Amino acid sequence: MAKSVVSIRPQRSVGLQRPLVLGILNVTPDSFSDGGRWEDAAAAIAQGELMAKQGADLIDVGGESTRPGAERVAARDEQRRVLPVVEALVDRGIRVSIDTMNSSTARAAARAGAEYVNDVSGGLADPEMFRVVAETGVKYIAMHWRGHSDTMQDNAHYDDVVSEVRQELKDRIAELLVWGVDPENIVIDPGLGFAKTAEHNWKLLAALPRLNTIGYPILIGASRKRFLAGLVEDSATPEARDAPTALISAMAAQAGVWGVRVHDIPSTMRALDVWSAWNAGAERG
């Protein structure tokens, strides 16, 4: 559908509300950090329940790895992996988002009770995605994206990464509005690690106040990503990046983000508890 000039809604106020915590649940054999651990549906459901008990507000269920170099998965295979998990978690009263680039998976997950579609392609991978979002009324997270995992790092070229990511996210919002998606249902994500170098990622994090001026809630997904490897020992496992992730969660909270997407719930919850106490003290002072 052709774009038209669409007014971006006024900037939301940035307060001291704790961001939502999205727990990452990869029901895949090949995700970069925990591939295969939750491939079995029963194990995945148990892990989703555990993350919810630990404080996660949403469980983000994904059936296709988007690590650099990952190959695409057929939609039917993705749905076979994720739908039993989505249905079981929803039945247990747990809020769920579906991490997918496929409109058919998004529709099926919405029918199963998923509240959000978390689309790393921002609708660019499947031309029917925005139609599904508009028709189902599901909330939608549009990430900045410049290509699939096997080629995305070839596109990590920017003259001004913050300005370009900001504009490309605004383009995604405009397209969503043309399709009739409720502005209140839109969340944006700058796409750390997707067609980005480490330097790009840090610049985007530092520029969160500027990205906030787009006027839409922001999700940050830094958890265990490769650009954090320089902050831990060379031989460390991805789990060693949970401490830097938790610090980013707290700093992102201070910048007013809507949510953070993480693998390890307890470390981020502790960091956010410190952030909350710090700001409560400032208010009392």
Secondary structure, DSSP 8 states (H G I E B T S, - for coil): ---------------S---EEEEEEE-SS--TTTTTTT-SHHHHHHHHHHHHHHT-SEEEEESS--STT-----HHHHHHHHHHHHHHHHHTT--EEEE-S-HHHHHHHHHTT--EEEETTTTSS-TTHHHHHHHH--EEEEE---S-TTTGGGG---SSHHHHHHHHHHHHHHHHHHTT--GGGEEEE--TTSS--HHHHHHHHHTHHHHHTT-S-BEE--TT-GGGGGGS-TT--GGGGHHHHHHHHHHHHHTT-SEEEES-HHHHHHHHHHHHHHHHHHHH-
